[in-house]
């Protein structure tokens, strides 16, 4: 690989990707198999890729047939029922899911490595023996109709679909993957079976298996389960020619939203085209990260956009380069004008050499982080193979980017970002188009070491030399319990304001410092914490810690940035008000915790955020960022003693202060159960049934977590009864909310509004049965196994570890609690579950329903 800058202390030629030891095999029937052994974690990912997606539906293009087939694969085979599929996977510690894109359908199981043979057998059974029961098909089509309703309620989906149908006239990329409801309603069982027989053949599929496996043993399993699958003739689907675009296209539509959304799209070539790396770099420079050109101008300098981004997405043969923005309706014209100026500058100047360097570093950093999980490694290998037929595509792609020049960036900007090939689409709040325009609407982890610094700050260090990556997390107790109804949302605003200026650095300099070296900075908050963190490559950890220390010791709290952040947070609050499930859960929480701190959310309210000023943020910061009230975690390729010296030196200015743990004393909700009917301009109906429970420190919290696990899986009693047997819902599940000192448990269903009464009756029957009888032994075992697998997946990656262990230390249970959680869950008995269910679910519930 070419060296970009010889003076760079961590140039890509010094920090390269670990060797790719993937193996490739082809069975006699044409099925391709990719294997990668990685024994860092006792986990494995098994992925079955079918080279067929929504682009391959031929006469049924626009029906969502590929997506329907994906759903039907979980509905039973000649040897297993639908519930047996999900329960067998769960019993083996696996998590199963699937997705459909324009060009592929992927079924994957992630779980413990010793169960790979079982995972392969189940996926093989689904691929070869699915029976596509006519009755199940009718029920699943009704489920997907609820998904159509969800899609129709999402303004971002509406914008994306509008861009696709505007930019493409003949190519099937103009249709959404889910399809069009009118065409979907005409699909029958014979069409599903024909699609499967046409595309689901071994010579049009491949397997990817990564993790703690033995390749020889796994190949024996693959041969056993897939070797007798018969090769069949396969004629690839030919894509229609897309006419050349010779003039700008435009489309606008109204939507039930308070936020305007804009998308500018240009047709570009596919993944394997030589121009794709330069287009990706151009998208990165324009719209990726705090220091991107769009973000700096539209969000930081002008404060007119709530969100802005850019990038190229492609199918194999073609795609779009898109610039998107969200803003208040009155700012849309100014946003579009500012974007146009930035595009024109890119056409004239391209990029700077340091921006190219940053793109290479960030790409390398992303590739390294992808390799930190078994699923990430499998997906990366599979995507490389699917796109270009080269398992080393990540290396080759990085090499191509590293050889780009400024002239290359100018060349693709001038070639593709031209008015003749522009498609401009926008989404506007209902009623505004007529008023304003008159236009009609259309591994093995090392032992963690703990230190207490002189100012009371706790330091946790986890040495993990597996990959040259380092994650830093600083956390301070804060959030909802430290706020009032007048200052709600101040923790979120304060955390974000820290990154807008510190010492002599501006927001732009702060954003660029780590991003230019392939790293990232996070500064945010949640219900309990204010946290600042970073993820960097080895050699940049002291730079990252120094930046974080500046943010926490010499913040400048710029007034101009505060106004922009408040505007953005208010926009996020309004967006939450557009999602029916979020609206229902928020209302249930407000009623359950009426009069208590947890009736509020970390976002605050529009009124409380509008009232915040710099003095309120400074006061909150001073009360929060205190040594005895915080934890810093450093995990990755580091040495503990070196980190200890660095942290002690850099973070010593933080005053000792006091711990805020006394603010989180157990709370006792006193509100009486109630019912509430809400209306939204949406198509869905949502039901939430809630109960007050206990805080995360309570002995019964793990029991409730296990109940949540048992009731949220695709094999759960709720899923099987309400979604599968009765076909009443698109989604159904539970949510265990455990805060410090208080908690709640929610049962929720998304359904046809006309069926809300029936859904409520059936859901309450299931809750009553749970309260009376607890969980069955098989449910208990599946839930424990699934919980353990999920816990192990959560231990992958330095950032996840630094966050999890730091949080356990911060909340008072000690970082060791993260290690003993599996033992706690494993020891839970059926009697404990039955007793807890009787305590919490036998009372009258809080009920919230949302209708159109």
KETORKE-691936 format. One record per residue (C-alpha): residue in one letter; x, z, y. Coordinates in steps of 0.25 Angstrom, whole numbers, padded with zeros to 4 digits, always signed. Each point is the difference from the previous one (the first is absolute). Layout:
! KETORKE-691936
AXZY
...
This chain:
! KETORKE-691936
X+0000+0000+0000
X+0005-0003+0014
X+0004+0011+0009
X-0008+0000+0012
X+0008+0009+0009
X+0013+0006-0004
X-0001+0012+0009
X-0013+0004-0006
X+0002+0013-0008
X-0011-0003-0010
X+0000-0015-0001
X-0008-0007-0011
X+0012-0004-0007
X+0004+0015-0001
X-0014+0005-0004
X-0005-0011-0010
X-0011+0001-0010
X+0003+0006-0013
X+0003-0010-0012
X-0012-0006-0005
X+0000+0002-0015
X-0014-0006-0003
X-0001-0007-0013
X-0009-0013-0002
X-0006-0004-0013
X-0010-0010-0004
X-0009+0001-0013
X-0003-0012-0009
X-0014-0001+0006
X+0006-0002+0015
X-0003+0015+0004
X+0012+0004+0010
X+0005+0014-0001
X+0009+0007+0011
X+0006+0013-0004
X+0008+0010+0009
X+0006+0013-0005
X+0000+0011+0010
X+0002+0014-0006
X-0001+0008+0014
X-0014+0005-0003
X-0007+0002-0013
X-0010-0011+0005
X-0004-0014-0003
X-0008-0011+0007
X-0007-0011-0009
X-0005-0012+0008
X-0008-0012-0006
X+0000-0012+0010
X-0009-0012-0001
X+0003-0012+0008
X-0014-0002+0005
X-0007+0005+0012
X-0011-0004+0010
X+0008-0013+0002
X-0003-0004-0014
X-0015+0000-0001
X-0002-0015+0001
X-0015-0003+0001
X-0002+0015+0002
X+0009+0001+0012
X-0005+0010+0009
X-0008+0008-0011
X+0010+0011-0002
X+0001-0004-0014
X+0014+0005-0002
X-0004+0013+0006
X-0012+0002-0009
X+0008-0003-0012
X+0010+0011+0004
X-0012+0010+0001
X-0005-0004-0014
X+0013+0002-0007
X-0003+0015+0001
X-0014-0001-0006
X+0003+0000-0015
X+0007-0008-0011
X-0004-0003-0014
X+0007+0013-0004
X-0001+0009+0012
X-0012+0004+0009
X+0002+0000+0015
X+0001+0016+0000
X+0010-0001-0012
X+0009-0009+0008
X+0001+0009+0012
X+0001+0013-0009
X+0010-0005-0009
X+0009-0004+0012
X-0002+0014+0006
X+0002+0007-0013
X+0014-0007+0000
X+0003+0005+0014
X-0002-0014+0006
X-0006-0004+0013
X-0006-0014-0001
X-0004-0010+0011
X-0001-0015+0003
X-0001-0009+0011
X-0003-0015+0003
X+0007-0008+0011
X-0001-0015+0003
X+0010-0004-0011
X+0000+0011-0010
X-0007+0011-0007
X+0008+0013-0004
X-0004+0011-0010
X+0010+0012+0000
X+0002+0013-0006
X+0009+0011+0005
X+0003+0012-0008
X+0010+0007-0009
X+0010-0009-0007
X-0002+0005-0014
X-0014-0006+0000
X+0004-0014+0004
X-0004-0005-0014
X-0014+0005+0002
X-0001-0006+0014
X+0004-0013-0005
X-0010+0000-0011
X-0012+0004+0009
X+0004-0012+0010
X+0002-0009-0012
X-0014+0004-0005
X-0006-0003+0014
X+0007-0013+0002
X-0004-0006-0014
X-0013+0007-0004
X-0008+0003+0012
X-0015-0002-0004
X-0006-0003+0014
X-0013+0007-0004
X-0011-0006+0008
X-0007+0013+0003
X+0014+0005+0005
X+0001-0012+0008
X-0013+0002+0008
X+0004+0014+0003
X+0014-0004+0005
X-0005-0011+0008
X-0009+0011+0007
X+0012+0008+0002
X+0008-0011+0007
X-0012-0003+0009
X+0002+0014+0005
X+0015-0004+0002
X-0005-0012+0008
X-0008+0010+0009
X+0013+0008+0002
X+0007-0013+0003
X-0011-0004+0010
X+0001+0014+0007
X+0015-0001+0002
X+0004-0007+0013
X+0014-0003-0005
X-0005-0008-0012
X-0009-0007+0009
X+0011-0004+0009
X+0009-0005-0012
X-0012-0008-0006
X-0003-0006+0014
X+0015-0004+0001
X+0001-0006-0014
X-0013-0009+0001
X+0005-0005+0014
X+0014-0003-0003
X-0003-0007-0014
X-0010-0011-0001
X+0001-0005-0015
X+0011+0009-0006
X-0007+0012-0008
X+0008+0010+0008
X-0012-0002+0010
X-0008+0009-0009
X+0001+0015-0002
X+0005+0005-0013
X-0013+0008-0003
X-0007-0013+0003
X-0014-0003+0007
X-0012+0008-0004
X-0009-0012-0001
X+0009-0007-0010
X+0004+0013-0007
X-0015+0002-0003
X+0000-0013-0008
X+0011+0004-0010
X-0004+0002-0015
X+0007+0005-0012
X+0003-0014-0005
X+0008-0002+0013
X+0008+0013-0002
X+0003-0004-0014
X+0004-0014+0004
X+0010+0005+0011
X+0006+0010-0010
X+0002-0011-0011
X+0005-0009+0010
X+0011+0009+0006
X+0002+0012-0008
X+0010-0006-0010
X+0013+0005-0004
X+0007-0012+0006
X-0006+0003+0014
X+0003+0015+0000
X+0012+0009+0000
X+0003+0015-0003
X+0009+0009+0009
X+0005+0014-0006
X+0009+0009+0007
X+0004+0015-0001
X+0006+0009-0010
X-0001-0010-0012
X+0008-0005-0011
X+0000-0016+0001
X+0001-0003-0014
X-0011+0010-0004
X-0009-0005+0011
X+0002-0015-0005
X-0004+0004-0013
X-0013+0006+0006
X-0002-0012+0008
X+0001-0009-0012
X-0010+0009-0008
X-0010+0000+0011
X+0001-0014+0006
X+0008-0009-0011
X-0012-0005-0007
X-0007-0004+0013
X-0002-0015-0002
X+0006-0009+0011
X-0010-0010+0005
X+0000-0013+0008
X+0001+0003+0015
X-0002-0009+0011
X+0004+0006+0014
X-0010+0000+0011
X+0003-0011+0011
X-0002+0005+0014
X-0007-0010+0010
X+0007-0006+0011
X-0002+0008+0013
X-0001-0010+0012
X+0010+0001+0011
X-0005+0009+0011
X+0002-0008+0014
X-0007+0010+0010
X-0003+0014+0002
X-0011+0006-0007
X-0008+0012+0005
X-0011+0009-0006
X-0007+0013+0005
X-0010+0009-0005
X-0007+0014+0003
X+0002+0012-0009
X-0005+0014+0000
X+0012+0006+0006
X+0005+0006+0013
X+0014-0007-0001
X+0004-0014+0002
X+0009-0007-0010
X+0008-0013+0002
X+0007-0008-0010
X+0009-0013+0003
X+0004-0007-0012
X+0009-0013-0003
X+0001-0007-0013
X+0013+0002-0006
X+0006-0004-0014
X+0000+0008-0013
X+0009+0011-0005
X+0011-0010-0006
X+0002-0008+0012
X+0013+0000+0007
X-0006+0004+0013
X-0007+0013-0005
X+0012+0009+0002
X+0001-0004+0014
X-0015+0002+0002
X+0000+0014-0006
X+0012+0004+0010
X-0008-0006+0011
X-0012+0008-0004
X+0008+0013-0001
X+0006-0002+0014
X-0013-0002+0006
X-0009+0010-0006
X+0007+0010-0010
X+0003+0014+0004
X+0000+0008+0013
X+0012-0009+0006
X-0007-0013-0003
X-0002-0009+0012
X-0016+0000-0001
X+0000+0015-0001
X+0009+0003+0011
X-0007-0009+0010
X-0015+0002-0004
X+0000+0014-0005
X+0012+0007+0007
X+0001-0007+0013
X-0014-0005+0004
X-0008+0009-0009
X-0010-0010-0003
X+0000-0001-0015
X-0004+0011-0010
X+0008-0008-0011
X+0007-0013-0001
X+0008-0007-0011
X+0005-0013-0005
X+0005-0007-0013
X-0001-0011-0009
X-0008+0001-0013
X+0000-0012-0010
X-0006-0005-0013
X+0010-0008-0008
X-0003-0013+0008
X-0004+0005+0014
X-0004+0011+0008
X-0002+0005+0014
X+0009+0007+0011
X-0009+0009+0007
X+0001+0009+0012
X-0011+0011+0001
X-0004+0010+0010
X-0011+0011+0002
X-0004+0004+0014
X-0011+0004+0009
X-0010-0012+0003
X+0004+0000+0015
X+0015-0001-0004
X-0002-0012-0009
X+0004-0011+0010
X+0012+0008+0005
X+0004+0002-0015
X-0001-0015-0003
X+0008-0004+0012
X+0011+0010-0003
X+0001-0005-0015
X+0001-0014+0005
X+0012+0003+0009
X+0007+0007-0011
X-0002-0012-0009
X+0005-0010+0010
X+0012+0009+0002
X+0003-0001-0015
X-0001-0015+0001
X+0010-0001+0011
X+0010+0011-0004
X-0003+0004-0015
X+0007+0013-0002
X+0012+0008+0003
X+0012+0002-0011
X-0003+0015+0000
X-0015-0003-0004
X+0005-0009-0011
X+0009+0012-0005
X-0012+0009+0001
X-0009-0009-0008
X+0011-0001-0011
X+0001+0015+0000
X-0014+0003-0001
X-0002-0010-0011
X+0011+0007-0008
X-0006+0013+0003
X-0014-0005-0005
X+0006-0005-0013
X+0007+0013-0003
X-0013+0008+0002
X-0007-0010-0008
X+0009+0004-0012
X-0002+0015+0002
X-0013-0001-0009
X-0003-0007-0013
X-0012-0007+0005
X+0008-0005+0012
X+0011-0005-0008
X-0010-0007-0009
X-0008-0006+0011
X+0013-0005+0007
X+0005-0007-0013
X-0014-0006-0003
X-0002-0005+0015
X+0014-0007-0001
X-0003-0007-0013
X-0014-0004+0005
X+0005-0005+0013
X+0013-0008-0003
X+0003+0003-0015
X+0012+0008+0003
X+0001+0014-0003
X+0012+0002+0010
X-0009-0005+0011
X+0001+0013+0008
X+0015-0003+0000
X-0001-0014+0003
X-0010+0002+0011
X+0008+0010+0007
X+0012-0009-0001
X-0008-0011+0007
X-0004+0009+0011
X+0014+0005+0002
X+0005-0015+0003
X-0011-0003+0010
X+0004-0003+0014
X-0007+0002+0013
X-0002-0015+0000
X-0007+0001-0013
X-0010+0009+0006
X-0002-0009+0012
X-0002-0011-0009
X-0011+0006-0008
X-0007+0005+0012
X+0000-0013+0007
X-0004-0007-0013
X-0012+0008-0004
X-0005+0009+0012
X-0006-0012+0007
X-0014-0002+0007
X-0003-0011-0009
X+0000+0009-0013
X-0006+0013+0007
X-0012+0006-0006
X-0005+0011+0010
X-0011+0009-0005
X-0006+0013+0006
X-0010+0011-0003
X-0008+0006+0011
X-0010+0012+0001
X-0014-0003-0002
X-0006-0006+0012
X+0012-0003+0008
X+0002-0014-0003
X-0013-0004+0007
X+0003+0008+0012
X+0014-0004+0002
X+0001-0014-0005
X-0014-0006-0003
X+0006-0005-0013
X-0009+0001-0012
X+0005+0009-0012
X+0005-0006-0012
X+0146+0111-0109
X+0004+0013-0002
X+0000+0008+0013
X+0011+0010+0004
X-0004+0014+0002
X-0005+0002+0014
X+0008+0009+0009
X-0006+0009+0011
X+0007+0006+0013
X-0005+0008+0011
X+0006-0004+0013
X+0003+0010+0012
X-0012-0004+0007
X-0009+0003-0012
X-0002-0015-0003
X+0000-0002-0015
X+0008-0012-0006
X-0003-0006-0014
X+0010-0010-0005
X-0002-0008-0013
X+0013-0008-0004
X-0005-0013-0007
X+0012-0011-0001
X-0009-0010-0008
X-0001-0009+0012
X+0007-0001+0014
X-0012+0006+0007
X-0003+0012+0008
X-0013+0006+0005
X-0002+0011+0011
X-0013+0008+0002
X-0002+0011+0011
X-0013+0007-0001
X-0006+0011+0009
X-0013+0008-0003
X-0010-0005+0011
X-0013-0009-0001
X-0014+0003+0000
X+0001+0016-0001
X+0009+0000+0012
X-0010-0009+0008
X-0013+0004+0007
X-0012-0009+0002
X+0006-0003+0014
X+0014-0004-0005
X-0004-0007-0013
X+0009-0011-0004
X+0012+0006+0009
X+0009+0001-0012
X-0002-0015-0003
X+0003-0004+0014
X+0011+0009+0002
X+0007-0005-0013
X-0001-0014+0004
X+0004+0003+0015
X+0013+0006-0005
X+0005-0014-0004
X-0003-0006+0014
X+0012+0006+0006
X+0011+0011-0003
X+0012+0003+0008
X+0005-0013+0006
X-0006-0009-0010
X-0013-0008+0003
X-0011-0003-0010
X+0006-0014-0002
X+0014+0006-0003
X-0006+0011-0009
X-0008-0011-0008
X+0012-0009-0001
X+0011+0010-0004
X-0004+0001-0015
X-0008-0013-0001
X+0013-0008+0004
X+0007+0007-0012
X-0011-0003-0010
X-0006+0014+0001
X-0013+0006+0005
X-0005+0012+0009
X-0013+0007-0002
X-0006+0009+0010
X-0014+0005-0003
X-0009+0012-0004
X-0011+0004-0010
X-0010+0011-0002
X+0011+0010-0001
X+0013-0006+0005
X+0008-0006+0011
X+0011-0008-0007
X+0011-0010+0004
X+0008-0007-0011
X+0009-0012-0003
X+0004-0009-0012
X+0014-0006+0001
X+0011-0006-0008
X+0012+0009-0004
X+0010+0001+0012
X-0011+0001+0010
X-0006+0014-0003
X+0007+0007+0011
X-0004-0011+0010
X-0015+0003-0005
X+0002+0015+0001
X+0006-0001+0014
X-0012-0008+0004
X-0010+0009-0006
X+0007+0012+0006
X-0001-0007+0014
X-0015-0002-0002
X-0002+0015-0003
X+0009+0006+0010
X+0000-0009+0013
X-0013-0008+0000
X-0003-0006+0013
X-0016-0001-0002
X-0001-0013+0009
X-0014+0000+0007
X-0002-0015-0001
X+0002+0001-0015
X-0010+0011-0001
X-0011-0009+0006
X+0003-0011-0010
X+0000+0010-0012
X-0013+0006+0004
X-0007-0014+0001
X+0006-0003-0014
X-0005+0013-0006
X-0014-0002+0006
X+0000-0014-0006
X+0003+0006-0014
X-0011+0010+0001
X-0010-0011+0004
X+0005-0008-0012
X-0002+0012-0009
X-0015+0000+0005
X-0001-0014-0006
X+0002+0004-0014
X-0012+0006-0007
X+0007+0008-0010
X+0009+0006+0010
X-0012+0003+0009
X-0007+0007-0011
X+0012+0008-0004
X+0003+0004+0014
X-0014+0005+0002
X+0000+0008-0013
X+0013+0007+0004
X-0006+0003+0014
X-0012+0006-0006
X+0007+0008-0011
X+0011+0006+0010
X-0010+0002+0012
X+0007+0009+0010
X+0013+0000-0007
X+0013-0008+0003
X-0002-0009-0012
X-0013-0006+0006
X+0010-0008+0008
X+0009-0011-0005
X+0015-0003+0003
X-0005-0012+0009
X-0008+0009+0010
X-0012-0005+0007
X-0001-0011+0011
X-0003+0011+0010
X+0012+0009-0004
X+0010-0011-0001
X-0005-0006+0014
X+0003+0014+0006
X+0014+0002-0005
X+0011+0000+0010
X+0015+0001+0000
X+0000+0015+0002
X-0009+0002-0012
X+0010-0008-0008
X+0012+0008+0005
X-0007+0013-0003
X-0004-0004-0014
X+0014-0005-0003
X+0007+0013+0005
X-0010+0008-0008
X+0002-0008-0013
X+0015-0005+0000
X+0007+0014-0003
X+0010+0002-0011
X-0008+0011-0008
X-0012-0010+0000
X+0007-0012-0006
X+0007-0006-0012
X+0010-0012+0000
X+0002-0007-0013
X+0011-0010-0003
X-0001-0007-0013
X+0009-0012-0005
X+0014-0004-0002
X+0006+0012+0008
X+0009+0012-0003
X-0007+0014+0003
X+0011+0006+0008
X+0002-0012+0009
X-0015+0000+0003
X+0000+0015+0003
X+0011-0002+0010
X-0006-0011+0007
X-0014+0006+0000
X+0005+0013+0005
X+0008-0007+0012
X-0011-0010+0004
X-0013+0009-0001
X+0006+0013+0005
X-0007-0002+0014
X-0013+0002-0007
X-0005+0015+0004
X-0002+0010-0011
X-0014+0003+0004
X-0010+0005-0011
X-0007-0006-0012
X-0015-0004+0002
X-0004+0004-0014
X-0010+0011+0006
X-0008-0011+0006
X-0004-0005-0014
X-0007+0013-0005
X-0011-0003-0010
X-0013-0004+0007
X-0014+0002-0005
X-0010-0011+0003
X-0013+0006+0004
X-0009-0013+0003
X-0012-0002-0008
X-0001-0012-0009
X-0007-0012+0007
X-0004-0014-0001
X+0003-0011+0010
X-0004-0015+0001
X+0009-0009+0008
X-0001-0015+0003
X+0011-0010+0003
X-0001-0015+0002
X+0005-0003-0014
X-0005-0005-0013
X+0004+0012-0009
X-0006+0012-0003
X+0008+0013-0003
X-0003+0013-0005
X+0009+0013+0001
X-0003+0013-0007
X+0009+0011+0005
X+0003+0015-0004
X+0009+0010+0007
X+0011+0005-0009
X+0014+0006+0002
X+0013-0002+0006
X+0012-0006-0006
X+0007+0013-0002
X-0012+0006-0009
X+0002+0001-0015
X-0012-0009-0002
X+0005-0012+0008
X+0008-0006-0011
X-0013+0001-0009
X-0008-0008+0011
X+0011-0010+0000
X-0001-0002-0015
X-0015-0002+0002
X+0002-0010+0011
X+0010-0007-0009
X-0011+0000-0012
X-0011-0005+0009
X+0008-0011+0008
X+0005-0008-0011
X-0006-0014-0005
X-0002+0008-0013
X-0008+0011+0007
X-0014+0005-0003
X-0004-0004+0014
X+0006-0014-0001
X-0006-0002-0014
X-0014+0005+0003
X-0002-0005+0014
X+0008-0012+0001
X+0001-0006-0014
X-0013+0005-0007
X-0009-0001+0012
X+0007-0010+0008
X-0004+0008+0013
X+0013+0000+0008
X+0013-0008+0003
X+0008+0013+0001
X-0002+0014-0004
X+0009+0012+0000
X+0004+0014+0005
X+0010+0005+0010
X+0006+0014+0000
X+0003+0005+0014
X+0010+0012+0000
X+0005+0005+0013
X+0008+0013+0003
X-0011+0010+0000
X-0012-0009-0004
X-0005-0011-0008
X-0012-0009-0004
X-0003-0009-0011
X-0008-0013+0002
X-0007-0009-0010
X-0003-0014+0006
X-0006-0014-0003
X-0001-0013+0007
X-0012-0008-0004
X-0012-0009+0004
X-0007+0008+0011
X-0013-0003-0008
X+0005+0008-0011
X+0005+0012+0007
X-0012+0009-0005
X+0003-0003-0014
X+0015+0001+0001
X-0002+0014+0006
X-0009+0004-0011
X+0010-0004-0011
X+0012+0005+0008
X-0006+0014+0001
X-0003+0000-0015
X+0014-0003-0003
X+0005+0011+0010
X-0010+0010-0007
X+0005-0003-0013
X+0014+0002+0005
X-0004+0014+0005
X-0007+0004-0012
X+0010-0006-0011
X+0013-0003+0007
X+0009-0011-0006
X+0000-0004-0014
X+0013+0002-0008
X+0003-0015+0000
X-0002-0001+0015
X+0009+0012+0002
X+0011-0007-0008
X-0001-0013+0007
X+0000+0006+0013
X+0012+0009-0002
X+0008-0012-0006
X-0004-0009+0012
X+0003+0011+0010
X+0014+0001-0006
X+0002-0015+0000
X-0004+0000+0015
X+0009+0012+0003
X+0012-0007-0006
X-0003-0013+0008
X+0000+0009+0012
X+0014+0005-0003
X+0006-0014+0002
X+0007-0003+0013
X+0008+0009+0009
X-0010+0000+0011
X-0011+0005-0010
X+0009+0011-0005
X+0004+0004+0014
X-0014+0001+0005
X-0006+0007-0013
X+0011+0011-0001
X+0000+0002+0015
X-0015+0002+0001
X+0000+0010-0012
X+0011+0008+0008
X-0008-0001+0013
X-0013+0004-0005
X+0006+0013-0006
X+0000-0002-0015
X+0015-0004+0000
X+0006-0013-0004
X+0000+0004-0015
X-0015-0001+0000
X+0002-0015-0001
X+0007+0001-0013
X-0010+0010-0007
X-0012-0008+0003
X+0000-0007-0013
X+0000+0013-0007
X-0011+0005+0008
X-0009-0012-0003
X+0003+0000-0014
X-0004+0015-0002
X-0014-0002+0005
X-0010+0003-0010
X-0014-0005-0002
X-0006+0014+0003
X+0007+0000+0014
X-0005-0014+0003
X-0014+0004-0004
X+0000+0013+0008
X+0006-0007+0012
X-0011-0011-0001
X-0011+0011-0001
X+0005+0007+0012
X+0001-0012+0009
X-0010-0010-0004
X-0012+0009-0004
X-0003+0002+0015
X-0009-0009+0009
X+0009-0011+0005
X+0002-0007+0013
X-0005-0014-0001
X+0003-0012+0010
X-0006-0013-0002
X+0004-0013+0008
X-0009-0012+0001
X-0001-0013+0007
